[in-house]
Amino acid sequence: MRDLFLLLFVFGMLPVCFVRPQVGLLMWVWIGYMSPHRLTWSYAYDFRFNFFIAFVTMAGLLLGNTFRFRIPVNRVTILWLFFIVWACVTTATAFHAGAGRDLDRFLKVQMMILAVYMVITNRVWLDRMIWVMVLSVGFWGVKGGVFTIMHGGNYRIYGPAGSFFEDNNALALALIMILPLMRYLQLHSKYLVARLTVGFLIVNALLTILGSYSRGGLVGFTVLAVAFFMKSRHKMIVLMISIVLALGAWQFMPEKWHERMGNITSFHAMENIEADDSVSGRVNSWRFAVNLVQDRPFLGGGFRTFNWDAFQKYAPVKWVHDAHSIYFEVLAEQGLPGFIAFLLMFFTGFRYAGWVVRNTRQRPDLLWARDLAAMAQVSLVGYGSAGAFLGLGYFDLPYHVLAIVVILREWVREDLARQPRTKQAGGLGRVRSGPLVGQSIFMPPRGRGMAGARS
């Protein structure tokens, strides 16, 4: 029954996706992050829903006359486009014959990131996309959080099968990245029920991160908490809540969880490396990546470089292990040019978000934009820290966050250009037009203003 319902719903929405590509983008985000087909048991389980959604959405964009093929031209988008092109180049010389399949998946993800730039034209649709992202990833947080409580944290939590965050470590990273976006929605949602719902998602996401037994996730969450504290407007409240939650979680989790988390020091204690196969496998893969790039610094090994044949040639220990690091994964597969573009792309995106924060400080009407940019920074910090131990260099969530930052920066730049600075006490005039003004059902009414938003 689930299979039939999902099939009828998705195909029933395809005409809407063609007429309103914004809806197609939201459908693609929903299928991509929530993977509802993985909750079925029959023909829908492996059905390629996103292929049909993407095809119809892009057809609507190309054949319709509502949207323009426009990408903001800046350092982030130039580096992003270079990274895509370079991935195609390295695939042509890849070690593994199946690299083309990974490239195909990567290009499909990036094609829909392109759609974000084309269809997200105002604040309303931006908020709707963020809500879909939060609810989709948050669903697995609730599922894992409830399971963790029911079983006393004794079992490891995994994500949906076949998705980017199927692995327990990847699930932790996805939740770490989505937590700041949850907080943004909680700050600026109009209705109490929406704020309480997001609060419920946040608590369960924290429980699932613990229940994943991911040491990289714990490291990433610790860094995320520090970054969130630095960006918060009410630091003492955040600090007190964080201490209470941390102590409660520490007491709740079982002894075997504490033993596993206690081995985090093995990442830095090389003399104890053989005590943990997971840690020794990571270090072996990282040495493999360095050896490979020393031999092929320009092209790397292409997608699926972490395979048996390549390990026999470049790894100190000749047994295959996953990259377990976005940095070493991209370094080995895309070579130094791709690796440098990857680092600069996210570093520049982080700085762009900081630019939005600085340039909206004197604008109470743009408080929401400032908070969204700050939370995007925290999300990228979470990706950069947790990703140091998790191999998700091509996961679509960080690219969505980058797109949000780029779009937000363009809107603020256009707004500042329309509203020249004055010498009056009021400073910049209030915004009355443009993409920053669209009213969302999730946002406070315009008459109430944004200055009273919670934090």
RAKAZI-V672403 format. One record per residue. N is the residue number from 1. SS is DSSP state (alpha for helix, beta for strand, coil for the rest). OMEGA is omega in whole degrees, 0 to 359 (999 if undefined). Layout:
# RAKAZI-V672403
n:ss:omega
N:SS:OMEGA
N:SS:OMEGA
This chain:
# RAKAZI-V672403
n:ss:omega
1:coil:178
2:alpha:181
3:alpha:182
4:alpha:180
5:alpha:181
6:alpha:180
7:alpha:180
8:alpha:181
9:alpha:182
10:alpha:181
11:alpha:174
12:alpha:179
13:alpha:184
14:alpha:176
15:alpha:177
16:alpha:179
17:alpha:179
18:alpha:182
19:alpha:180
20:coil:182
21:alpha:176
22:alpha:178
23:alpha:177
24:alpha:178
25:alpha:179
26:alpha:177
27:alpha:179
28:alpha:178
29:alpha:180
30:alpha:180
31:alpha:183
32:alpha:185
33:alpha:181
34:alpha:183
35:coil:182
36:alpha:179
37:alpha:177
38:alpha:175
39:alpha:177
40:coil:185
41:coil:188
42:coil:189
43:coil:181
44:coil:187
45:coil:181
46:coil:182
47:coil:184
48:coil:181
49:alpha:184
50:alpha:177
51:alpha:181
52:alpha:179
53:alpha:180
54:alpha:181
55:alpha:182
56:alpha:180
57:alpha:179
58:alpha:175
59:alpha:177
60:alpha:178
61:alpha:185
62:alpha:184
63:alpha:178
64:coil:180
65:coil:183
66:coil:188
67:coil:177
68:coil:176
69:coil:186
70:coil:173
71:coil:175
72:coil:181
73:coil:177
74:coil:185
75:alpha:180
76:alpha:183
77:alpha:176
78:alpha:178
79:alpha:178
80:alpha:179
81:alpha:177
82:alpha:181
83:alpha:178
84:alpha:181
85:alpha:182
86:alpha:176
87:alpha:176
88:alpha:180
89:alpha:182
90:alpha:178
91:alpha:180
92:alpha:180
93:coil:185
94:coil:177
95:coil:189
96:coil:181
97:coil:180
98:coil:181
99:alpha:180
100:alpha:179
101:alpha:176
102:alpha:176
103:alpha:179
104:alpha:178
105:alpha:180
106:alpha:182
107:alpha:177
108:alpha:177
109:alpha:182
110:alpha:176
111:alpha:179
112:alpha:170
113:alpha:174
114:alpha:179
115:alpha:177
116:alpha:180
117:alpha:185
118:alpha:188
119:alpha:178
120:coil:187
121:coil:177
122:coil:185
123:alpha:181
124:alpha:182
125:alpha:176
126:alpha:178
127:alpha:180
128:alpha:178
129:alpha:179
130:alpha:177
131:alpha:180
132:alpha:178
133:alpha:183
134:alpha:182
135:alpha:182
136:alpha:178
137:alpha:180
138:alpha:177
139:alpha:180
140:alpha:173
141:alpha:178
142:alpha:180
143:alpha:180
144:alpha:180
145:alpha:178
146:alpha:179
147:alpha:180
148:alpha:179
149:alpha:183
150:alpha:184
151:coil:175
152:coil:179
153:coil:185
154:coil:183
155:coil:182
156:coil:183
157:coil:178
158:coil:179
159:coil:181
160:coil:182
161:coil:176
162:coil:180
163:coil:177
164:coil:183
165:coil:174
166:coil:181
167:coil:180
168:alpha:178
169:alpha:180
170:alpha:177
171:alpha:178
172:alpha:180
173:alpha:180
174:alpha:180
175:alpha:177
176:alpha:181
177:alpha:184
178:alpha:181
179:alpha:179
180:alpha:177
181:alpha:173
182:alpha:181
183:alpha:177
184:alpha:180
185:alpha:178
186:alpha:179
187:alpha:192
188:alpha:175
189:coil:184
190:coil:190
191:coil:179
192:alpha:181
193:alpha:178
194:alpha:180
195:alpha:178
196:alpha:178
197:alpha:179
198:alpha:176
199:alpha:176
200:alpha:178
201:alpha:182
202:alpha:181
203:alpha:181
204:alpha:176
205:alpha:178
206:alpha:179
207:alpha:180
208:alpha:176
209:alpha:176
210:alpha:183
211:alpha:177
212:coil:182
213:coil:181
214:coil:178
215:alpha:174
216:alpha:177
217:alpha:179
218:alpha:177
219:alpha:180
220:alpha:180
221:alpha:178
222:alpha:177
223:alpha:178
224:alpha:181
225:alpha:178
226:alpha:179
227:alpha:179
228:alpha:177
229:alpha:181
230:alpha:183
231:alpha:184
232:coil:176
233:coil:178
234:coil:190
235:alpha:183
236:alpha:178
237:alpha:179
238:alpha:181
239:alpha:181
240:alpha:179
241:alpha:180
242:alpha:180
243:alpha:180
244:alpha:180
245:alpha:181
246:alpha:180
247:alpha:179
248:alpha:180
249:alpha:181
250:alpha:179
251:alpha:184
252:alpha:187
253:coil:185
254:coil:185
255:alpha:182
256:alpha:175
257:alpha:180
258:alpha:179
259:alpha:180
260:alpha:180
261:alpha:179
262:alpha:179
263:alpha:179
264:alpha:180
265:alpha:179
266:alpha:177
267:alpha:184
268:coil:182
269:coil:187
270:alpha:181
271:alpha:180
272:alpha:190
273:alpha:182
274:alpha:181
275:alpha:184
276:coil:182
277:alpha:181
278:alpha:181
279:alpha:181
280:alpha:177
281:alpha:177
282:alpha:183
283:alpha:177
284:alpha:179
285:alpha:180
286:alpha:176
287:alpha:175
288:alpha:181
289:alpha:180
290:alpha:179
291:alpha:180
292:alpha:182
293:alpha:175
294:alpha:179
295:alpha:181
296:coil:187
297:coil:187
298:coil:188
299:coil:184
300:coil:182
301:coil:182
302:coil:178
303:coil:180
304:coil:178
305:coil:183
306:coil:182
307:coil:187
308:alpha:184
309:alpha:180
310:alpha:179
311:alpha:178
312:alpha:183
313:alpha:191
314:alpha:186
315:coil:175
316:coil:176
317:coil:193
318:coil:173
319:coil:192
320:coil:176
321:coil:178
322:coil:182
323:coil:181
324:coil:173
325:coil:178
326:alpha:184
327:alpha:181
328:alpha:176
329:alpha:181
330:alpha:179
331:alpha:183
332:alpha:187
333:alpha:184
334:alpha:179
335:alpha:183
336:alpha:179
337:alpha:179
338:alpha:180
339:alpha:180
340:alpha:178
341:alpha:179
342:alpha:180
343:alpha:182
344:alpha:181
345:alpha:182
346:alpha:176
347:alpha:179
348:alpha:176
349:alpha:177
350:alpha:180
351:alpha:177
352:alpha:177
353:alpha:176
354:alpha:177
355:alpha:178
356:alpha:180
357:alpha:182
358:alpha:187
359:alpha:176
360:coil:182
361:coil:181
362:coil:182
363:coil:178
364:alpha:180
365:alpha:178
366:alpha:178
367:alpha:180
368:alpha:180
369:alpha:178
370:alpha:180
371:alpha:179
372:alpha:178
373:alpha:179
374:alpha:179
375:alpha:174
376:alpha:176
377:alpha:180
378:alpha:179
379:alpha:179
380:alpha:175
381:alpha:177
382:alpha:178
383:alpha:182
384:alpha:182
385:alpha:178
386:alpha:180
387:alpha:177
388:alpha:181
389:alpha:183
390:coil:184
391:coil:180
392:coil:181
393:coil:184
394:coil:177
395:coil:187
396:alpha:183
397:alpha:178
398:alpha:178
399:alpha:173
400:alpha:178
401:alpha:176
402:alpha:179
403:alpha:177
404:alpha:180
405:alpha:181
406:alpha:180
407:alpha:181
408:alpha:179
409:alpha:179
410:alpha:180
411:alpha:180
412:alpha:177
413:alpha:178
414:alpha:180
415:alpha:179
416:alpha:178
417:alpha:179
418:alpha:184
419:coil:182
420:coil:179
421:coil:178
422:coil:179
423:coil:179
424:coil:183
425:coil:182
426:coil:180
427:coil:183
428:coil:178
429:coil:181
430:coil:182
431:coil:179
432:coil:180
433:coil:177
434:coil:186
435:coil:181
436:coil:191
437:coil:185
438:coil:184
439:coil:180
440:coil:178
441:coil:182
442:coil:185
443:coil:177
444:coil:179
445:coil:185
446:alpha:182
447:alpha:180
448:alpha:180
449:coil:182
450:coil:185
451:coil:181
452:coil:182
453:coil:182
454:coil:176
455:coil:999
